[in-house]
């Protein structure tokens, strides 16, 4: 039976998996929702930006699906490694947002907070 930390890390993994799929889907279905996602001057009506946003959306959906697959069929260690790998994605997103002049709440709060949460959950799962 898993301990409380492992159970919490698993719940966090489920939340990240479902959340990132929903974020990706939202960007596909409602690109205007991306206007506040962290990069100033975002013009969602620009076809080039929409193409880039579609790539980002599919990346997010794909990573969320990978996590769901791991949750449904893999052991704790693989889940942990996948969360650590995902934290590299969120760290990179935060760095890109900061270098693009985005707001501190986006790169520290959203991306930084998600990075720390994912890395912590991944570490707990690896150590379980």
N, C-alpha and C positions, 0 to 999 in steps of 0.2 A: 504494500500500500504506500502511495507517495506521501511524502511529508508536506507540510503546509507551504514551504518555499517552492517545492516542485509543482504543487497544484497551482500556486499563484503564477509561476512562470508559464505553465501550460495555458492558463486562462489568458495571460498577456499575449501568448503566441496566437491563440484563437482570435483575440481582439485585433491584433495587428494584421493577421491574414484576411479577416473579413473587412476590416477597415480599409486596407490598401486596395482590395478589389473594388470596393464601393467608390473610393476616390478615383481610381482609374476609369471606372464606368461613368462616373459623373463627368469627367473630362471628355469622354467620347460623346456622351449624349447632350451635354450642355457646356460647350467650350467656354462660354462667357463666365462660367464659374471659376475659371483659372485666373481671372483678372486680379485676384487678391492673393495668389499663391506665393508671392515673395519677390518677383522680379519687377521692378518699376518699369513703367512704360509698356506694359503688356498690351498688345493690340490683338484681341481675340478675333477680330474680323479679317486679319491678315492671313491669306492662305498658307504662307510659309510657316507662320507661327502655328496654325492649326495642324499642319503636317508634323511639326516637331512635337506638338502636344499629343497627337495620336500615338507617336512612338513612345512618349513618356507614359501615356495611359496604358498601352499594351504591356509595357515593362512592369508597371505596377500590378496589373491584373495577373500577368504571368507569375510574378514573384509571390503574390498572394495565393495563387493556385499551388505553387510548389510547397508553400507552408501548409496548406490544407492537406495535401497528399502526405506530407511528413507527419502531420498530426493524426491522420487516419491510419497510417500503415508503418510508421518508422518508430524506432526506439528513441529514448530521451536524448542520447548523445547526438544522433543525426539532427534532431530538432534543434538542439543547442548550437551545433555548427551552422545550421541554416539561419538561425537568428543572428549569430555573429556575422555571417556573410551579409545578411540584410542590413546590419548596422553600418557596414561600409557604404552601402547605397545611400542611406539617410545622411551619413556624415558627408559624403560627396555632394548630395543635394544642398546641404547646409552651407558648405564651402562655396559652391556655385552661387547660391543666393547672396551670401556676404560679398563675394567678389563682384557681383552684378549690382551692388548698391541697394540690395533689398533691406527691408526693415529688420531691426534686431529681434523683434518678436518672432519673425519667421525663421531666421537662422539659428537663434538660440532656443527660443521657445518650442517651435514646431519640430524643426529638424534635429536640433541638439537634444531636446527632451526625448524624442523618439529614439535617437541613437543610444542614449544612456539606458533607456528602458529596454531596448532590444538587446543590447550588450549584457545588461544585468540578467535578463531572463535567459539568454543564451548561456551565460556562465553558470547559472543555477542548474540548468538542464544538463550541462556537461559534467558538472560535479555530482549529479544525482546518481 
